[in-house]
Amino acid sequence: MTSVVPARIKQQIRALWGRPGMGGRLQARIKAELFQEQLDLILHPSRWRLRWLGLFTVVGHPLFGWIWGHWLPQPYESPALRAVMGTLGLLLIWESIVNDPSSKLSARIFTLVFWLQLPLFFSWMYLCNNGNTVWLASFCAMVLIYYHVTDWRAATLGTLSGALLAWMLFRWFGPTVAPLSEQQFSINAVVIAFTWASAVVLGLSSANLRREHLQHTLTTMGIMAHELRTPLATMSLIGDAVRNESQQFKELAHAQRLEQLVVRLHMLVRNMNQQIDTQIANARLMRLPTHKETVGAAALLRNVVKDYPYRNSRERESVALVLRKDFSFESSYRLFAQVINNLLKNAFRSLAATSAAPKPGDLRIEVGVLNGCGRIVVTDQGTGIAPELQARVFEPFFSTDRGTGHGLGLAFCQQVVESAGGSIRVQSEPGRGAVFIIELPSID
């Protein structure tokens, strides 16, 4: 019986792998999990989380240094090293880090602090204490904590690199310790391997859970936006009814005023429908359709500029479309039209934030080809974007307009552009507007 079970398992694996598309889907899933999913170096970033972690570091290292040095003495303990590790916690309480826990600076400091005080320090102490019971348990606890505070990919790389560097330092500068017995080495290896495997599995499941929560939130946004279409359709019908009734008025002035109200009502409905399209598109942020079609850049831009729901004639007149050279690319026409809509909406918001009324040419869209690569450049003369914020504008839920922005528009744009094999970047100076440059592989 025992010889049959492995053979059956092998047959099941072969059958599973041999299903049409199964191997490709599995490989694509692994590739996406490793390289394409967003890397969250600080899990659940918040001010108080950083403060508590920093405080725990500042207090914890001296406390355990005293416990293992005096109360329950271990073979090796270094007060100086403990002081250095405890001091690192002050960086997590630093105001520049605490005030913006989602910034790149915070992520870098956080990653450095926890790499030094967890895998590097605990591996060093484990080796210097000859892998005894206390430091075997401490090392295992470190692994679980590390995977709990940062992304599982960063934790895996950090654990490997920290343990390797600690082993090298131990070989060069560490104290002389008796080698572990073969049985003790095997016991420690099994315990550490089990702890590490558990941490990886928990890290993976936690990452998937976070993505599911985000997907549920985006889906709810899409459903709510879609449900708004029914009352908007009713408003449009009421506008048509009022227009028909206005034709019964004998006084031309009354009829004209009603016609103006109807036009404004239809414009409002059109604007709201455009916003709904935006929210529904943003709800697809994490599951964009894979269907692609050949899209002509010039035709796309002409249609988007013509159909955009401008709030007034000044907005419409401020747009200048410059077609230097047309090109085609592979993407979804509908999704890419939403990309341009998002960029126009952000540009108009930036222009509205300035003190001057928009003038012709304040929003310029250029289509051309450079070095065989298609380019769409959207330039506005608005308020611009601060240098420290430019690297983050494409992050989900980050917005330079905290009052009205939800931070999904540019993240959606980046996803669509990259799914077409292209790239999008921003160049800006505060007070001098912003330039969004889209580069796409041309199929002409």
N, C-alpha and C positions, 0 to 999 in steps of 0.2 A: 504493500500500500504506500509506503513512504517513497518508493521509487517512481510511482505513478503520478503523484501530486506535482512534482516539479515539471514533468513532461506536459501535463495538462495546463499548467500555468504558462509554460512557454508557448503552447498552441494558442491559448487565449490572447497572449500578447501579440503573436504573429498575426492572428485574425484581426485584432483591433487595429494594429498598425497597417494591415493590408487593405482596410476599407478605403474606398475612393476618397481621396482628399484628406483622410484622417492624419497621415504623416505630415502633410503640408500644413494643416491647421494647427497641429501640435507644435511644429517648429515655429510657425508664425506667432503662436501664443507665447512660447518661450522667449522668442526674440523681442516681442512687445513688452513682456514682463521685465526683461533685463535692460533694454535700451530705450524703449519708447515711452514708457509710463513716466509721469512726472516724478522727479526726485525730490522728496520732502526731507531735507536734512534735519529739520526740527519738527518732530511730530506734535501736532496740536499746539502750534506756537501761540503763546499768550504772555502778557507781562508777568502775571503772577506765577505762571509755570516756570519761567526763567528765574524769577526771584527765589522761589522755593528750591529749585535745583542748585542755584548758586549758594544759598544759605546752607543747604545740606552738605555741599562740598566744603565750604569754609569751616563748618562745625564738625563734620563727620571725620575728616582726616586726622585732625588733632585728637579727637576723642578715641578713635580706634588705634591711633598711635600710642596713646596712653594705655589702653586696654592690653594690646599685644606687647607693649614694652615693659609694663609694670604690674598690672593686675594679673594677667594670664600670659606670662612671657613666652615669646616665640624665639626660635633660633636667630632670626635676623629681623631687625627693625631699625629704621633710620629716621630720627626726628627731623633732620634737615630735609630729607626727601618728602616727608609728610607735610612740612611747612610749605614747601614749594607747591605741592598738589593742592593744599588748602587755599593758598593764595590765588590759584587759578580760578577759584569760585568767584572771586571779586569781579572778574571780567563779565560773568553772567549777570551781575547786579549793576554793572556800569550803565548809566543812564542812556548812552547812545545805543546800547543793545536793547535795553528793556523798552525804550520808547517805541521802537519799531522792530518787533521780534520777527517780522516776515521779510526783512531786508536781507540782501546778500551779505552785508557785513556781519549781521547777527548770525547768519547761517555758517559763515566761515569761522567766526570766533567760537561758536558753539561746537562745531565739528572738531576744531583743534583742541579745545579744552577737554572734551570727552574722550578724544583719542589718546591724549596724553595721560589722563588720570584713570582711564578704564583699561583698554587692552595693553598699552605699553607698561603702565605702572603695575597692574595686577599680574601680568606675565612675569615681570621682573621679580616681584615679591614671591610669586609661586616658585620660581626657579631658585631664588636665594634661600628659601625655606625648605628646599628639597621636596616640594610637592606634598607636604604633610597634610593632615586632615583639615586643619584650619584653612590653609590656603587653597586646598582643592575645593572646599566648599565656597571660599571667597571668590575663586576664579569662576566657578560655575554661576554664582550669583551675579558676577560682573557681566558675563555673557548675556544673561537674561535681561539685565538692566539696559545694556547697550542696545539690544534689539528693541527695547521698549521706548527708547527716547529718540531714535533716529531711524531712517529708512533701512530696510533689511539689506539692501545692496551696499549701502555705506557701512553698515555694521559688519557685514561679511568681509568686505575689503579692509576695514579698519582692524578687525580682529586678527586677520592673517598678517597684515603688515606690522601691527603692534607686537604680536607674538614673535614674529621673525626678528624684528629689531631688538626686542628684549633678550632673545636667545643669543644674538650676536654680542650685545653689550655684556651679557652674563659670561660668555666665553672669554671676553677680553678683560673685564674689570670685576666680575662677580667674585664672591667669597668661595673658598674651597669647601665643597660639600660632598658627602659620600654618595655614590651613585644609587639610584633606586634599584631595589630588587626586581627581578623579572616579573614576579607576581604583582608587586605594588605598581610597577609601570603599567601592566595590563589593566589593573583595576582602575587606575587614574585615567587611562586612555578611554576605557569604556564609559566611565562616568562623564568625562568631558565631551566625548562624541555624542552621547545621548542628550546632554544639555544643549549642545550646539545644534543638533538636528531639531530638537524641540523649539529652540529659539527661531530657527529659520522657518519652520512650519508656522509658528505663531506670527512671525513677521509677515509672511506671505498672506496668511488669512486676514491679518489686520489691514494690509494694503488693499486687498480685494474688498473688504468690508467698507473701507473709506470710499473707494471708487463706487461701490453700490449706493452708498448714502448720497454721494454727489449726483449719481445718475438719477436716483429717485427725486432729488430736489429739482434737477433740470427738467425731468419729465413732468413734474407737477407744474412747473412754470409754463411748459408748453401746453399742457391741458388747460390751465387757467386762461392763457392767452387765446387759445382756440375757442373757448366758451364765450369769449367777448364778441365773437363774430355775429352771434344771433341778435343781441340788442343793436349792434351796429347796422345789421341788415334792416332791422325794423326802422331805425332812424333814417336810413336811406329811402325806404318806402314812404315814410312820412314826408320827407323832403319832396319826393315826386308828387305826392298828393297835394301838398301846399302849392307846388308849381302849377298843377292843373287847376287848382282853385283860383290862383292869382289871375288866370286868364278870364275869369268871370267878372273881374273888377272893371268898371267903366273908366275909373280915373287911372291914367297912365302912371302917375307918381306912386300910387299905392301898389300897383302891379310891379313896378320896378324895385320898390323896397322889398317886397316879398321875394322877388327873384334874387336879389342880393343876399337875403337871408338863406335862401335855398342853396345858393352857390357856396356860401360859407359853411352850411351844414354838410354838404357833400365833400367839401375840402376837409372838414374835421373827420368825417368818416374815412376818407382816403388816408389821412395821416394816421388815424388809429389802426387801420388795417396794415399800414406799413410797419407800425410798431409791433403789431401782432406777428407779422412775418418775421421780424427781427427776433422776437422772443422765441418763436417756434424754431427758428434756425439755431439760436443759441442753445436751445434744449438738446440739439443734436451734437453738442460739442464733443462728447466722448464716443459717439457712434455715427460718424459720418458715413453716408452711403458710398459704396465702392464703385458704383456705376460711373463711367466717364464717357464724354462725348467730345467731339471737336468743337472748340469755341473760338469764334473770331473776335479778337480783342476790340477792333474798331466798332463792329456792330454791337457788341455788348455794352461798350461805354456810351455809345449814342443812345441806346434804348434806356439805360439806367439814368442818364442825365435828363432825357426827355420825360421819363415817367416818375422821377423823384417828386415826392409830395412837398414842394416848397411852401413855406409859410407865407411868403409874399413875393412880389415881383422883384424886389431888390436881391433876394436870395438867388432867384433864377438868373438874374442878369450878372451876378458876381461870378458865375461859373464860366470858365473858358476851357473848351475842349480842343486840344492841339493834337492832330493826327500826323505824326512824322512818317511812320511806316507801320503798316498793319502786319499782324502776325497771328497765328493760330496756336492753340495749346490744348491739351487734353485735361478736362475737368468736368464738373457739373455746371452747366450754364446757370441754373437757378441758384446754386450755392455761391457761385462766384459773383453773380449779380448782387447777392446779399453782402458779400465782402465789400464791394464798391459802395453799396448803400451805407454800410457801417462807417466807412472812411469819410463819406460825405457828411453823415450825421455828426461825427466827431469834429469835422472841420467847421461846420456851421455853428456848433456849440462853442468852439474856440473863437470864431469870429464874433459871435454874439457877446462874448465876455470882454471884448475890447470896447473902448469908449466910442469909436467911430462906426458909422454905418457902413455896411459892406459895399464895396465898389466893384465895377467890372474888372475881372482878373484877380480878385482877392482869393479865389479858389481856382486853381489851375490843374487840369488833368492832362498829362502827356502820354501818348502811346508811341512806342518806337522800338527799335532793335539795336542792341549794342553787342558787338563781338559774337553775333549769332544767337544772342539771348534776348527774348522778348522782355520789354520793360513797360510797366505802368507806374507813373509817378504822380502822386497826389500832393499838391503843395498848397498850403493856406497861409494867410498873413495874420493868423490869430495870436493868441497869448503865448504859444510855445509850451515846451515841456522842459522842466528842470533836468539838468544832466543826471542827477542821482536817481531820477524816476524813469529815465528812458529805457534802462535795462529791464524794467519790471512791467512796462505797459502791456506786454503780451502774456503776463501771468494771469491765470483764471482768478476772478474775484478781486483783482487789483484795479483800482480806478483812480485817475488823477482828479476826478470830480466826485468826491465822497458824498455830495449831497444828492445827486440824481443818478450817478453811474453805478452799474452793478458789476462792472469789471469782466464781462464775458465777451463783449463785442470784438475786441482785438485778439483775444485768445481764440475765438472762433475764426477770425480772419487768418491767423497763423496756421491753424489746423487745416483749413481749406487750401491755402496756398501750398503748404508743405505736402499735402496729399496729391497735389498736382505736380510734385517734383520741383517746386520753386522755393523761393525764400522771400521774406518781407522784413524790412528794417526801417528804423526811423532816424532822422537827423533833425535836430531842433536846437534853438537857442531861446531862452526866455525873452518874450517880447518881440521875437522875430519870426514867429510862426513855426510850422513843422512841415517836414517833407517825409512822406511814406513812399518807399521804393519797393515795388514788387518785381521780382525777376523770375521769369518762367522759361522752361525749355520750349523753344519754338519748333513746331513740326512742319514748317513750310520748307 
